Every structure is written in structure tokens, then in C-alpha cells.
Amino acid sequence: MDVIRLVEVTEQPLDARAMQALVADPAAGAVVTFSGDVRGIDHGREVLTLTYEGHPTAAAVLRQVAEEIAGQFELIGLAVAHRVGELQITDAALVAVVSTGHRGEAFLACQALVDLTKAKLPVWKHQVFIDGTDEWVNCA
């Protein structure tokens, strides 16, 4: 079975538990999950709305990131997904899940997956604040 179980850029809500199930394996001694959630306060300002916009190449870039991480670590399974579109406060914007034989490798691999995703994924966040101001932020 392929180590990369899911790579997705989607408008649909992300389900971390379902992604964990995708990487589950009897050989896995560790499953590490990261959920990057939309927060209601950013830099001391209350967020009213938040929208993620992705470049048309975002899914292909995320696939390349997953392949790079799969090549660097001894993974059993990997699943990664990023939301686009309008999200609500507490929605998961990015979920990354890895399974490995041992916990140390799993923690390192999941952190590397999140960091590389944030560095390379062409997705931008548009936040509108309660005071009417707004900002665009690259997800890096």
C-alpha cells in the first residue's frame, strides 16, 4: 500500500479522525495529528470572517510536499489536507497526520509536513476583522 493515503485541497470540512483512520496500520506504533484551526483573535483583533484562496496548482504542490516528506522519513502512512473557501472560527484549515513505527519519527515527520506545507502551499488567507479592517496573509 502506498504511504501517501490522502492529499487534498478542498472546500469541504476536514475530518481529522477519518484521516487518522486512513494512516492506521498494525505496524504503526505512533500516529501524530496536527490540526491548524481558525482562531477568533489574530494579533489582538477579533476576526469576523476568514476565507482561504488557493492557486490552481495548490493540490499539485501539496502532493509534491507529501512526496518529499514521504521520502525523508520512514512513514507507514501520511494524510494531509487544506481547506479553501470561507471557514468559521474553530474550523480546521490544515490537517496533517502521519503514522510511523515509533513516536520520535512521527513527531518529526508531522512537524516537517506542516512546516513544508506552510512554506510551499500557494494558499492565501483573507481576514476581515470586527472593526471593518482586513488583511491578506500568505499561509507561510
N, CA, C and O atoms as a MOPAC input file, in Angstrom:
PM7 MOZYME 1SCF
protein

 N      0.84400 1    -1.18900 1     0.00000 1
 C      0.00000 1     0.00000 1     0.00000 1
 C      0.88200 1     1.24200 1     0.00000 1
 O      1.92000 1     1.28100 1     0.66000 1
 N      0.46000 1     2.24400 1    -0.74000 1
 C      1.19000 1     3.49600 1    -0.82800 1
 C      1.17500 1     4.21200 1     0.52100 1
 O      0.15100 1     4.23300 1     1.20400 1
 N      2.29800 1     4.79200 1     0.89900 1
 C      2.41900 1     5.52800 1     2.15400 1
 C      1.50700 1     6.75700 1     2.14700 1
 O      0.92000 1     7.09500 1     3.17400 1
 N      1.38700 1     7.41600 1     1.01400 1
 C      0.56400 1     8.62400 1     0.91600 1
 C     -0.88700 1     8.19500 1     0.69800 1
 O     -1.25200 1     7.69000 1    -0.36400 1
 N     -1.69800 1     8.41000 1     1.72900 1
 C     -3.08000 1     7.92200 1     1.70800 1
 C     -4.07700 1     8.99200 1     1.27000 1
 O     -5.13200 1     8.67100 1     0.72300 1
 N     -3.74700 1    10.27000 1     1.51000 1
 C     -4.65000 1    11.35900 1     1.12700 1
 C     -3.85900 1    12.64400 1     0.98800 1
 O     -3.06000 1    12.99400 1     1.85600 1
 N     -4.08900 1    13.34000 1    -0.11200 1
 C     -3.57800 1    14.69400 1    -0.33300 1
 C     -4.72500 1    15.45300 1    -0.96500 1
 O     -5.20600 1    15.09200 1    -2.03900 1
 N     -5.16900 1    16.52400 1    -0.28300 1
 C     -6.37800 1    17.17300 1    -0.75600 1
 C     -6.40200 1    18.66000 1    -0.41900 1
 O     -6.05400 1    19.06500 1     0.69000 1
 N     -6.81500 1    19.45800 1    -1.38500 1
 C     -7.17200 1    20.85200 1    -1.18100 1
 C     -8.65700 1    20.90400 1    -1.50200 1
 O     -9.06600 1    20.60300 1    -2.62300 1
 N     -9.46900 1    21.29100 1    -0.50900 1
 C    -10.90500 1    21.10800 1    -0.63700 1
 C    -11.69200 1    22.22600 1     0.03800 1
 O    -11.19300 1    22.89100 1     0.94700 1
 N    -12.90900 1    22.42200 1    -0.41000 1
 C    -13.83200 1    23.33900 1     0.25100 1
 C    -14.62800 1    22.62800 1     1.34600 1
 O    -15.32900 1    23.27600 1     2.12400 1
 N    -14.52300 1    21.32100 1     1.40800 1
 C    -15.27800 1    20.54300 1     2.38900 1
 C    -14.59700 1    20.57600 1     3.76000 1
 O    -13.37500 1    20.69600 1     3.83400 1
 N    -15.37400 1    20.47100 1     4.84700 1
 C    -14.77100 1    20.40000 1     6.17900 1
 C    -13.79100 1    19.23300 1     6.29200 1
 O    -13.99000 1    18.18000 1     5.68600 1
 N    -12.73400 1    19.43500 1     7.07300 1
 C    -11.71700 1    18.40700 1     7.25900 1
 C    -12.07400 1    17.55800 1     8.47200 1
 O    -12.54400 1    18.07100 1     9.48700 1
 N    -11.84600 1    16.25800 1     8.35600 1
 C    -12.17200 1    15.31100 1     9.41700 1
 C    -10.88700 1    14.62000 1     9.87200 1
 O    -10.43200 1    13.66200 1     9.24600 1
 N    -10.31000 1    15.11400 1    10.96200 1
 C     -9.04200 1    14.56900 1    11.45200 1
 C     -9.16400 1    13.09700 1    11.81700 1
 O     -8.24500 1    12.32300 1    11.54700 1
 N    -10.27300 1    12.69300 1    12.42100 1
 C    -10.42800 1    11.27500 1    12.80200 1
 C    -10.46600 1    10.36100 1    11.57500 1
 O     -9.87800 1     9.28000 1    11.58400 1
 N    -11.14800 1    10.79200 1    10.54000 1
 C    -11.18400 1     9.99300 1     9.31100 1
 C     -9.79400 1     9.90200 1     8.69500 1
 O     -9.41300 1     8.86200 1     8.15700 1
 N     -9.03900 1    10.99200 1     8.77600 1
 C     -7.67700 1    10.97700 1     8.24300 1
 C     -6.77900 1    10.07300 1     9.08000 1
 O     -5.90600 1     9.39800 1     8.53500 1
 N     -6.98000 1    10.05000 1    10.39700 1
 C     -6.22600 1     9.13600 1    11.25500 1
 C     -6.50400 1     7.68900 1    10.85200 1
 O     -5.59100 1     6.86300 1    10.80800 1
 N     -7.75300 1     7.39100 1    10.56200 1
 C     -8.11300 1     6.03000 1    10.15800 1
 C     -7.41100 1     5.63400 1     8.85900 1
 O     -7.08300 1     4.46300 1     8.66500 1
 N     -7.18100 1     6.59800 1     7.97300 1
 C     -6.50800 1     6.30800 1     6.70800 1
 C     -5.05900 1     5.87600 1     6.90000 1
 O     -4.53500 1     5.10200 1     6.10000 1
 N     -4.40600 1     6.36900 1     7.95300 1
 C     -2.99300 1     6.04500 1     8.16400 1
 C     -2.80200 1     4.93700 1     9.20100 1
 O     -1.67400 1     4.52300 1     9.46700 1
 N     -3.89700 1     4.46100 1     9.78300 1
 C     -3.81100 1     3.40100 1    10.78700 1
 C     -3.25500 1     2.12900 1    10.16300 1
 O     -3.55500 1     1.79700 1     9.01600 1
 N     -2.43800 1     1.42300 1    10.94200 1
 C     -1.81100 1     0.19900 1    10.45500 1
 C     -1.32900 1    -0.59000 1    11.66300 1
 O     -0.87200 1     0.01200 1    12.63500 1
 N     -1.41600 1    -1.92100 1    11.63600 1
 C     -0.93400 1    -2.71200 1    12.77100 1
 C      0.55100 1    -2.50400 1    13.07200 1
 O      0.98800 1    -2.74300 1    14.19800 1
 N      1.32700 1    -2.06600 1    12.08900 1
 C      2.75900 1    -1.83800 1    12.29800 1
 C      3.05700 1    -0.46400 1    12.90300 1
 O      4.18700 1    -0.18800 1    13.30400 1
 N      2.04300 1     0.38800 1    12.96400 1
 C      2.24600 1     1.75500 1    13.45400 1
 C      2.25000 1     1.77900 1    14.98200 1
 O      1.27600 1     1.40000 1    15.63100 1
 N      3.36200 1     2.22900 1    15.52800 1
 C      3.44800 1     2.42100 1    16.96800 1
 C      3.09800 1     3.84200 1    17.35800 1
 O      2.94200 1     4.14200 1    18.54200 1
 N      2.97200 1     4.72800 1    16.36700 1
 C      2.66600 1     6.12800 1    16.65300 1
 C      1.87700 1     6.73900 1    15.50000 1
 O      2.17600 1     6.52200 1    14.32600 1
 N      0.87300 1     7.50100 1    15.87400 1
 C      0.12000 1     8.32600 1    14.92600 1
 C      0.10600 1     9.73000 1    15.51100 1
 O     -0.36500 1     9.93700 1    16.62900 1
 N      0.62300 1    10.69700 1    14.75300 1
 C      0.64000 1    12.08500 1    15.20200 1
 C     -0.24300 1    12.88900 1    14.25700 1
 O     -0.14600 1    12.78800 1    13.03400 1
 N     -1.10700 1    13.69100 1    14.87200 1
 C     -2.06400 1    14.50800 1    14.12500 1
 C     -1.87800 1    15.96900 1    14.48700 1
 O     -1.74700 1    16.31900 1    15.66000 1
 N     -1.86700 1    16.82000 1    13.47000 1
 C     -1.85800 1    18.27100 1    13.66300 1
 C     -3.12300 1    18.82300 1    13.03600 1
 O     -3.46900 1    18.47900 1    11.90500 1
 N     -3.80900 1    19.67500 1    13.76900 1
 C     -4.96800 1    20.38200 1    13.23900 1
 C     -4.73500 1    21.87400 1    13.42900 1
 O     -4.70000 1    22.36900 1    14.55500 1
 N     -4.57800 1    22.58000 1    12.32500 1
 C     -4.44200 1    24.03200 1    12.36300 1
 C     -5.82200 1    24.64000 1    12.23200 1
 O     -6.43600 1    24.57900 1    11.16700 1
 N     -6.31100 1    25.22700 1    13.31500 1
 C     -7.69300 1    25.68900 1    13.38300 1
 C     -7.79700 1    27.20700 1    13.27800 1
 O     -6.88100 1    27.93100 1    13.67000 1
 N     -8.90700 1    27.67300 1    12.75100 1
 C     -9.16300 1    29.10300 1    12.61000 1
 C     -9.41400 1    29.68500 1    14.00100 1
 O    -10.27900 1    29.22000 1    14.74400 1
 N     -8.64600 1    30.69600 1    14.32600 1
 C     -8.80300 1    31.34500 1    15.62700 1
 C     -9.61400 1    32.62900 1    15.48200 1
 O     -9.63600 1    33.26000 1    14.42500 1
 N    -10.27200 1    32.99100 1    16.56300 1
 C    -11.14700 1    34.15300 1    16.54900 1
 C    -10.45000 1    35.46500 1    16.83100 1
 O    -11.02900 1    36.53400 1    16.63400 1
 N     -9.20500 1    35.39500 1    17.29200 1
 C     -8.40900 1    36.58900 1    17.57800 1
 C     -7.07600 1    36.43500 1    16.85600 1
 O     -6.41400 1    35.40600 1    16.98900 1
 N     -6.68400 1    37.43900 1    16.10200 1
 C     -5.38700 1    37.41300 1    15.43200 1
 C     -4.70400 1    38.76000 1    15.66600 1
 O     -5.23400 1    39.80900 1    15.30000 1
 N     -3.53500 1    38.71600 1    16.27500 1
 C     -2.78100 1    39.93300 1    16.60800 1
 C     -3.63400 1    40.91400 1    17.41600 1
 O     -3.58700 1    42.12500 1    17.19700 1
 N     -4.40800 1    40.37200 1    18.34800 1
 C     -5.20400 1    41.19800 1    19.23300 1
 C     -6.49600 1    41.72700 1    18.64300 1
 O     -7.21400 1    42.47200 1    19.31000 1
 N     -6.80800 1    41.36300 1    17.41100 1
 C     -8.03500 1    41.83800 1    16.76200 1
 C     -9.00400 1    40.67800 1    16.56800 1
 O     -8.59900 1    39.56800 1    16.22100 1
 N    -10.29000 1    40.94600 1    16.79700 1
 C    -11.30500 1    39.90900 1    16.65100 1
 C    -11.61100 1    39.69000 1    15.16900 1
 O    -11.88500 1    40.63400 1    14.42800 1
 N    -11.55700 1    38.41700 1    14.75500 1
 C    -11.80200 1    38.04200 1    13.36400 1
 C    -13.30000 1    37.87200 1    13.15000 1
 O    -13.96600 1    37.15200 1    13.89500 1
 N    -13.82500 1    38.54000 1    12.12600 1
 C    -15.23700 1    38.43100 1    11.77000 1
 C    -15.45100 1    37.31800 1    10.74700 1
 O    -16.29200 1    36.44000 1    10.94200 1
 N    -14.67700 1    37.35800 1     9.64500 1
 C    -14.75400 1    36.31300 1     8.62000 1
 C    -13.35400 1    35.97300 1     8.14600 1
 O    -12.42600 1    36.77400 1     8.25600 1
 N    -13.22400 1    34.77000 1     7.61600 1
 C    -11.93400 1    34.31900 1     7.11000 1
 C    -12.17100 1    33.44200 1     5.88200 1
 O    -13.00000 1    32.53300 1     5.89900 1
 N    -11.42800 1    33.73500 1     4.82300 1
 C    -11.53700 1    32.97000 1     3.58600 1
 C    -10.13500 1    32.58800 1     3.12100 1
 O     -9.22000 1    33.41100 1     3.13500 1
 N     -9.97800 1    31.34100 1     2.71400 1
 C     -8.72600 1    30.88600 1     2.11500 1
 C     -8.93200 1    30.77400 1     0.61500 1
 O     -9.92900 1    30.22400 1     0.14900 1
 N     -7.96900 1    31.30700 1    -0.13500 1
 C     -7.97500 1    31.16600 1    -1.58900 1
 C     -6.71500 1    30.45100 1    -2.01400 1
 O     -5.61500 1    30.77700 1    -1.56900 1
 N     -6.89000 1    29.46800 1    -2.88200 1
 C     -5.75300 1    28.69600 1    -3.36000 1
 C     -5.49200 1    28.91000 1    -4.83500 1
 O     -6.41600 1    29.09400 1    -5.62800 1
 N     -4.22800 1    28.88200 1    -5.18700 1
 C     -3.82300 1    28.92800 1    -6.59700 1
 C     -4.25400 1    27.60800 1    -7.24700 1
 O     -4.34200 1    26.59200 1    -6.55600 1
 N     -4.52300 1    27.59900 1    -8.54800 1
 C     -4.92000 1    26.35400 1    -9.21300 1
 C     -3.90100 1    25.21200 1    -9.06300 1
 O     -4.26100 1    24.04400 1    -9.21300 1
 N     -2.64600 1    25.53700 1    -8.77100 1
 C     -1.62600 1    24.49600 1    -8.60600 1
 C     -1.53400 1    23.96900 1    -7.16900 1
 O     -0.69300 1    23.11500 1    -6.88700 1
 N     -2.37500 1    24.45600 1    -6.26500 1
 C     -2.24000 1    24.12100 1    -4.84800 1
 C     -2.25800 1    22.61300 1    -4.59000 1
 O     -1.44300 1    22.12000 1    -3.81100 1
 N     -3.15200 1    21.88500 1    -5.21400 1
 C     -3.22400 1    20.43400 1    -4.98100 1
 C     -1.94800 1    19.73600 1    -5.45500 1
 O     -1.44300 1    18.83700 1    -4.78300 1
 N     -1.43000 1    20.15200 1    -6.60700 1
 C     -0.20000 1    19.54800 1    -7.12200 1
 C      0.98900 1    19.87400 1    -6.21900 1
 O      1.84800 1    19.02100 1    -5.99300 1
 N      1.04200 1    21.09000 1    -5.70700 1
 C      2.11900 1    21.47800 1    -4.78700 1
 C      2.01400 1    20.67800 1    -3.50100 1
 O      3.02900 1    20.22300 1    -2.97400 1
 N      0.80400 1    20.49900 1    -2.98800 1
 C      0.63300 1    19.71500 1    -1.76400 1
 C      1.05300 1    18.26500 1    -1.98200 1
 O      1.61300 1    17.64300 1    -1.07900 1
 N      0.79100 1    17.72700 1    -3.15000 1
 C      1.23200 1    16.35800 1    -3.48800 1
 C      2.76300 1    16.29200 1    -3.47400 1
 O      3.33300 1    15.33700 1    -2.94700 1
 N      3.42700 1    17.29100 1    -4.04500 1
 C      4.89100 1    17.32000 1    -4.04300 1
 C      5.43500 1    17.38200 1    -2.61900 1
 O      6.42400 1    16.72100 1    -2.30200 1
 N      4.79600 1    18.17200 1    -1.76500 1
 C      5.19900 1    18.26300 1    -0.36000 1
 C      5.07200 1    16.89500 1     0.30000 1
 O      5.99200 1    16.45100 1     0.98600 1
 N      3.95100 1    16.23100 1     0.10000 1
 C      3.73200 1    14.90600 1     0.69100 1
 C      4.79000 1    13.91600 1     0.20800 1
 O      5.30900 1    13.12800 1     0.99900 1
 N      5.10600 1    13.95000 1    -1.06100 1
 C      6.11200 1    13.04100 1    -1.61400 1
 C      7.49200 1    13.33300 1    -1.03200 1
 O      8.25400 1    12.41100 1    -0.74100 1
 N      7.81200 1    14.61400 1    -0.86300 1
 C      9.10100 1    14.97500 1    -0.28600 1
 C      9.21900 1    14.45800 1     1.15000 1
 O     10.24800 1    13.89800 1     1.52700 1
 N      8.17600 1    14.64400 1     1.94200 1
 C      8.20200 1    14.17200 1     3.32700 1
 C      8.23900 1    12.64900 1     3.37300 1
 O      8.95300 1    12.07400 1     4.19500 1
 N      7.48800 1    11.99800 1     2.51200 1
 C      7.49800 1    10.52600 1     2.47000 1
 C      8.88500 1     9.99700 1     2.12600 1
 O      9.25900 1     8.90700 1     2.55900 1
 N      9.64300 1    10.75900 1     1.35700 1
 C     10.99400 1    10.35400 1     1.00800 1
 C     12.02500 1    10.61500 1     2.09900 1
 O     13.11400 1    10.04100 1     2.07000 1
 N     11.69900 1    11.46400 1     3.04600 1
 C     12.64100 1    11.84000 1     4.10700 1
 C     12.48700 1    11.02100 1     5.38100 1
 O     13.42200 1    10.93100 1     6.17700 1
 N     11.30700 1    10.41900 1     5.58300 1
 C     11.02600 1     9.72600 1     6.83400 1
 C     10.55400 1     8.30500 1     6.56300 1
 O     10.08200 1     7.99300 1     5.47000 1
 N     10.68500 1     7.45500 1     7.56500 1
 C     10.21000 1     6.07300 1     7.44900 1
 C      8.74700 1     6.02400 1     7.88700 1
 O      8.42100 1     5.61600 1     9.00200 1
 N      7.88900 1     6.45000 1     6.98200 1
 C      6.46800 1     6.54400 1     7.27000 1
 C      5.74300 1     5.25000 1     6.93000 1
 O      6.13200 1     4.50600 1     6.03100 1
 N      4.68400 1     5.01400 1     7.67600 1
 C      3.74400 1     3.95400 1     7.32700 1
 C      2.58600 1     4.56600 1     6.55200 1
 O      2.11900 1     3.99900 1     5.56400 1
 N      2.12200 1     5.73700 1     7.01200 1
 C      1.03400 1     6.42500 1     6.32800 1
 C      1.14400 1     7.92600 1     6.48700 1
 O      1.71700 1     8.42200 1     7.45700 1
 N      0.59100 1     8.64600 1     5.52400 1
 C      0.57600 1    10.11300 1     5.53700 1
 C     -0.73400 1    10.57500 1     4.92000 1
 O     -1.15600 1    10.07000 1     3.88000 1
 N     -1.37200 1    11.53900 1     5.57100 1
 C     -2.56900 1    12.18400 1     5.02800 1
 C     -2.45700 1    13.67200 1     5.33200 1
 O     -2.10800 1    14.06100 1     6.44600 1
 N     -2.75300 1    14.49700 1     4.34200 1
 C     -2.68100 1    15.94600 1     4.54200 1
 C     -3.76400 1    16.61100 1     3.69200 1
 O     -3.99200 1    16.24000 1     2.54000 1
 N     -4.42800 1    17.60800 1     4.29600 1
 C     -5.48600 1    18.32300 1     3.57400 1
 C     -5.52300 1    19.76900 1     4.04000 1
 O     -5.25400 1    20.06800 1     5.20400 1
 N     -5.86200 1    20.66400 1     3.11500 1
 C     -6.01800 1    22.09000 1     3.42300 1
 C     -7.35000 1    22.55700 1     2.87400 1
 O     -7.72500 1    22.21300 1     1.75300 1
 N     -8.06000 1    23.33700 1     3.66300 1
 C     -9.33900 1    23.91200 1     3.24900 1
 C     -9.11700 1    25.17500 1     2.43300 1
 O     -8.13100 1    25.88700 1     2.62200 1
 N    -10.03100 1    25.43800 1     1.54100 1
 C    -10.15300 1    26.72000 1     0.87100 1
 C    -11.62000 1    27.12400 1     0.96700 1
 O    -12.48300 1    26.30200 1     1.27500 1
 N    -11.89000 1    28.39700 1     0.70000 1
 C    -13.24500 1    28.89600 1     0.82100 1
 C    -13.43300 1    29.57500 1     2.16400 1
 O    -12.47100 1    29.80900 1     2.89500 1
 N    -14.69100 1    29.89200 1     2.48600 1
 C    -14.99100 1    30.56700 1     3.74900 1
 C    -15.03100 1    29.55100 1     4.88800 1
 O    -15.71200 1    28.52900 1     4.79800 1
 N    -14.29700 1    29.84200 1     5.95400 1
 C    -14.25600 1    28.98400 1     7.13300 1
 C    -14.82500 1    29.73400 1     8.33100 1
 O    -14.85000 1    30.96500 1     8.36000 1
 N    -15.27000 1    28.98500 1     9.29600 1
 C    -15.78700 1    29.54100 1    10.53400 1
 C    -14.70900 1    29.43000 1    11.61100 1
 O    -13.78000 1    28.63100 1    11.49100 1
 N    -14.84000 1    30.23400 1    12.65700 1
 C    -13.92900 1    30.14800 1    13.79200 1
 C    -13.99400 1    28.72000 1    14.33900 1
 O    -15.08200 1    28.16100 1    14.48300 1
 N    -12.86200 1    28.14300 1    14.63700 1
 C    -12.61500 1    26.77300 1    15.13500 1
 C    -12.60200 1    25.71100 1    14.03200 1
 O    -12.26500 1    24.56100 1    14.31300 1
 N    -12.95400 1    26.05200 1    12.79100 1
 C    -12.83200 1    25.07300 1    11.71200 1
 C    -11.36600 1    24.71300 1    11.51100 1
 O    -10.48700 1    25.55100 1    11.71200 1
 N    -11.10300 1    23.49500 1    11.12300 1
 C     -9.74700 1    23.07600 1    10.77000 1
 C     -9.42100 1    23.58400 1     9.37100 1
 O    -10.15600 1    23.32200 1     8.41800 1
 N     -8.31400 1    24.31300 1     9.25500 1
 C     -7.85700 1    24.80900 1     7.96300 1
 C     -6.83200 1    23.86600 1     7.34300 1
 O     -6.77400 1    23.71400 1     6.12300 1
 N     -6.02300 1    23.23300 1     8.19200 1
 C     -4.98600 1    22.30900 1     7.75200 1
 C     -4.96100 1    21.12900 1     8.71600 1
 O     -4.88600 1    21.31100 1     9.93100 1
 N     -5.02300 1    19.91900 1     8.16800 1
 C     -4.85700 1    18.71400 1     8.98100 1
 C     -3.77000 1    17.87900 1     8.34200 1
 O     -3.79000 1    17.60700 1     7.14200 1
 N     -2.81200 1    17.47300 1     9.17700 1
 C     -1.70900 1    16.61100 1     8.74600 1
 C     -1.62100 1    15.44600 1     9.71700 1
 O     -1.62400 1    15.64300 1    10.93200 1
 N     -1.54300 1    14.22900 1     9.18200 1
 C     -1.48900 1    13.02900 1    10.01000 1
 C     -0.42400 1    12.09800 1     9.44100 1
 O     -0.38100 1    11.84700 1     8.23700 1
 N      0.43300 1    11.59100 1    10.32400 1
 C      1.42600 1    10.60100 1     9.90400 1
 C      1.42400 1     9.43800 1    10.87500 1
 O      1.13500 1     9.60200 1    12.06000 1
 N      1.74800 1     8.27000 1    10.36400 1
 C      1.96300 1     7.10400 1    11.21800 1
 C      3.34100 1     6.53600 1    10.91600 1
 O      3.79000 1     6.50500 1     9.77000 1
 N      4.00000 1     6.08800 1    11.98400 1
 C      5.34000 1     5.50600 1    11.88700 1
 C      5.44900 1     4.37700 1    12.90300 1
 O      4.52300 1     4.11600 1    13.67100 1
 N      6.58400 1     3.72700 1    12.89100 1
 C      6.82700 1     2.67500 1    13.87000 1
 C      7.05700 1     3.20000 1    15.26500 1
 O      6.73600 1     2.52500 1    16.24300 1
 N      7.61500 1     4.40700 1    15.37500 1
 C      7.99800 1     4.95400 1    16.68000 1
 C      7.61700 1     6.42500 1    16.78900 1
 O      7.53100 1     7.12900 1    15.78300 1
 N      7.38900 1     6.88600 1    18.01800 1
 C      6.86900 1     8.23800 1    18.24900 1
 C      7.82000 1     9.34700 1    17.80600 1
 O      7.36600 1    10.34700 1    17.24900 1
 N      9.11000 1     9.20200 1    18.03400 1
 C     10.04500 1    10.25800 1    17.67300 1
 C      9.98700 1    10.59000 1    16.19700 1
 O      9.93300 1    11.75900 1    15.81800 1
 N      9.99600 1     9.57700 1    15.37600 1
 C      9.91600 1     9.75700 1    13.92300 1
 C      8.57600 1    10.39500 1    13.53500 1
 O      8.51200 1    11.23700 1    12.63900 1
 N      7.51500 1     9.98100 1    14.22200 1
 C      6.18500 1    10.51600 1    13.90100 1
 C      6.09600 1    12.00800 1    14.20800 1
 O      5.57400 1    12.77900 1    13.40300 1
 N      6.60800 1    12.41800 1    15.37900 1
 C      6.58200 1    13.84000 1    15.72300 1
 C      7.39300 1    14.66200 1    14.72800 1
 O      6.93600 1    15.70500 1    14.26000 1
 N      8.59500 1    14.19100 1    14.40500 1
 C      9.45200 1    14.92300 1    13.46200 1
 C      8.81700 1    15.00300 1    12.08300 1
 O      8.84000 1    16.05600 1    11.44600 1
 N      8.25500 1    13.90000 1    11.62400 1
 C      7.66000 1    13.86600 1    10.28900 1
 C      6.43800 1    14.77100 1    10.19900 1
 O      6.25400 1    15.46800 1     9.20100 1
 N      5.60800 1    14.76600 1    11.22500 1
 C      4.41000 1    15.61300 1    11.19300 1
 C      4.79600 1    17.09100 1    11.22300 1
 O      4.22000 1    17.90300 1    10.49900 1
 N      5.76600 1    17.43200 1    12.05500 1
 C      6.21500 1    18.82900 1    12.08600 1
 C      6.79200 1    19.23800 1    10.73500 1
 O      6.49900 1    20.32800 1    10.24300 1
 N      7.59500 1    18.38900 1    10.14100 1
 C      8.17900 1    18.69900 1     8.83300 1
 C      7.09000 1    18.83900 1     7.77100 1
 O      7.17100 1    19.71400 1     6.90900 1
 N      6.07700 1    17.98200 1     7.83300 1
 C      4.97200 1    18.04900 1     6.87600 1
 C      4.21900 1    19.38000 1     7.00400 1
 O      3.91800 1    20.02100 1     5.99800 1
 N      3.92200 1    19.78800 1     8.22000 1
 C      3.21900 1    21.05800 1     8.44000 1
 C      4.08700 1    22.22900 1     8.00200 1
 O      3.62100 1    23.12400 1     7.29600 1
 N      5.34600 1    22.22400 1     8.41900 1
 C      6.23600 1    23.33900 1     8.08700 1
 C      6.44000 1    23.47800 1     6.57900 1
 O      6.40500 1    24.58900 1     6.05000 1
 N      6.65200 1    22.36800 1     5.89100 1
 C      6.86600 1    22.42700 1     4.44900 1
 C      5.58400 1    22.82400 1     3.72200 1
 O      5.63100 1    23.55500 1     2.73200 1
 N      4.45500 1    22.35100 1     4.20300 1
 C      3.17000 1    22.75000 1     3.61700 1
 C      2.99300 1    24.25700 1     3.72700 1
 O      2.65200 1    24.92000 1     2.74800 1
 N      3.22300 1    24.79400 1     4.91200 1
 C      3.05000 1    26.23800 1     5.11700 1
 C      4.05900 1    27.04000 1     4.29800 1
 O      3.75400 1    28.15200 1     3.86600 1
 N      5.25000 1    26.49600 1     4.07900 1
 C      6.27400 1    27.20900 1     3.31400 1
 C      5.99100 1    27.21500 1     1.81000 1
 O      6.31300 1    28.18500 1     1.12400 1
 N      5.39300 1    26.14500 1     1.29700 1
 C      5.27700 1    25.99600 1    -0.15300 1
 C      3.87000 1    26.12100 1    -0.72800 1
 O      3.71900 1    26.45800 1    -1.90300 1
 N      2.84600 1    25.86000 1     0.06400 1
 C      1.49400 1    25.80600 1    -0.48600 1
 C      1.01300 1    27.19900 1    -0.91900 1
 O      1.01500 1    28.12600 1    -0.10900 1
 N      0.60600 1    27.35300 1    -2.17300 1
 C      0.12200 1    28.65800 1    -2.63500 1
 C     -1.34400 1    28.87800 1    -2.24500 1
 O     -2.25300 1    28.79100 1    -3.07000 1
 N     -1.53200 1    29.16500 1    -0.95800 1
 C     -2.85300 1    29.45300 1    -0.40200 1
 C     -2.72400 1    30.73800 1     0.41000 1
 O     -1.75400 1    30.92800 1     1.14300 1
 N     -3.71200 1    31.61100 1     0.26800 1
 C     -3.69700 1    32.88900 1     0.96200 1
 C     -4.94700 1    33.02200 1     1.81300 1
 O     -6.02700 1    32.55200 1     1.45500 1
 N     -4.76300 1    33.68600 1     2.96200 1
 C     -5.85000 1    33.88600 1     3.91700 1
 C     -6.28700 1    35.34100 1     3.87500 1
 O     -5.46700 1    36.25300 1     3.98200 1
 N     -7.59600 1    35.54800 1     3.71600 1
 C     -8.17300 1    36.89600 1     3.77800 1
 C     -9.01200 1    36.97500 1     5.04300 1
 O    -10.01500 1    36.27800 1     5.19200 1
 N     -8.57800 1    37.84000 1     5.94600 1
 C     -9.28400 1    38.01800 1     7.20700 1
 C     -9.96700 1    39.37200 1     7.22400 1
 O     -9.37800 1    40.38300 1     6.84000 1
 N    -11.21400 1    39.38200 1     7.67200 1
 C    -11.93600 1    40.62400 1     7.91400 1
 C    -12.15800 1    40.68300 1     9.42300 1
 O    -12.63200 1    39.72900 1    10.04100 1
 N    -11.80300 1    41.82400 1     9.99000 1
 C    -11.88400 1    41.98700 1    11.43400 1
 C    -13.16600 1    42.71500 1    11.82400 1
 O    -13.79400 1    43.38800 1    11.00700 1
 N    -13.52900 1    42.56700 1    13.07000 1
 C    -14.76000 1    43.14300 1    13.60400 1
 C    -14.79400 1    44.66200 1    13.44100 1
 O    -15.86700 1    45.25900 1    13.35800 1
 N    -13.59900 1    45.28900 1    13.39500 1
 C    -13.54500 1    46.75400 1    13.24000 1
 C    -13.64900 1    47.20100 1    11.78300 1
 O    -13.54200 1    48.39200 1    11.49400 1
 N    -13.85800 1    46.24800 1    10.85700 1
 C    -14.02500 1    46.57400 1     9.44800 1
 C    -12.74900 1    46.53400 1     8.63000 1
 O    -12.80600 1    46.57700 1     7.40200 1
 N    -11.58900 1    46.45100 1     9.28900 1
 C    -10.33200 1    46.33800 1     8.55500 1
 C    -10.16700 1    44.90800 1     8.06200 1
 O    -10.84500 1    43.99400 1     8.53000 1
 N     -9.25800 1    44.72900 1     7.11300 1
 C     -8.98500 1    43.38300 1     6.61500 1
 C     -7.52000 1    43.25400 1     6.23400 1
 O     -6.80000 1    44.24800 1     6.13700 1
 N     -7.09100 1    42.02500 1     6.02300 1
 C     -5.72000 1    41.77800 1     5.57100 1
 C     -5.65300 1    40.46700 1     4.81500 1
 O     -6.42500 1    39.53800 1     5.05400 1
 N     -4.70000 1    40.42400 1     3.88900 1
 C     -4.35400 1    39.20200 1     3.16800 1
 C     -3.04500 1    38.69700 1     3.72000 1
 O     -2.10900 1    39.47100 1     3.92400 1
 N     -2.97100 1    37.39000 1     3.96600 1
 C     -1.77200 1    36.79600 1     4.53800 1
 C     -1.44700 1    35.52500 1     3.75900 1
 O     -2.32400 1    34.69300 1     3.52200 1
 N     -0.18700 1    35.38000 1     3.36200 1
 C      0.25100 1    34.10300 1     2.81000 1
 C      0.29400 1    33.13700 1     3.97800 1
 O      0.65400 1    33.52200 1     5.09000 1
 N     -0.06000 1    31.91800 1     3.74400 1
 C     -0.17000 1    30.94000 1     4.83200 1
 C      1.18000 1    30.50100 1     5.37800 1
 O      1.22300 1    29.71900 1     6.32800 1
 N      2.27300 1    30.97300 1     4.81500 1
 C      3.60100 1    30.54800 1     5.24600 1
 C      3.93500 1    30.97400 1     6.64600 1
 O      5.02600 1    30.68200 1     7.13700 1

